């Protein structure tokens, strides 16, 4: 019975030693993530531009009387550019600009790319 107790104690001690060594080999914490301030601003800006583009496009598509599916919308640093391969009326152009300007975050709207009749 004594031999069994000694063997069990030895196995337990070896198991704990190996387990402790395995845990010690694992990193306990990750290195802190360092991001330059400019990169964070750029990510926010891209997200904001993407959101603005999506919102302008959605509002143009749902507006009656505007060929919203034919109008291309691009946003760069809050400036929305509208363009189209098909012609639109001057009223449609003005309405498209008005819709884009009413979106939060839009700094300016360029409709030079919209062909008018």
C-alpha positions, 0 to 999 in steps of 0.5 A: 500500500505504501508503494502505491501511495508513493507512486501516486504522489510521484505521478501527481507531482510530475503531472503538476510540474509538467502542467506548470511548465506548459502554462509558463510557456504560454504568454499570459497577456498580449502585447498592447496594441499600438495604433498611430493617431492618424490611422484611427482618424483615417479609419473613422473617416473611411467609415464615415465616407462609406456611411455617407455614400450608402445613405445618399444612395439609399435616399436617392433610390427611394426618392420618386422622380429621380433615377437614383439607380442611375446616379453614381455616388462617391464620398471623399472626406465628406465631399459627395460627388454625384455622376451619371451616364444618363441625362437628368433634368435640371430639377432632378439634379437640384433635388439630388444635390438637396438630398445629398446635402441633407445627410449628416456629415456631408461637407459639400456636394459636387454634381458636375458629373450629372449630365443635364438635358 
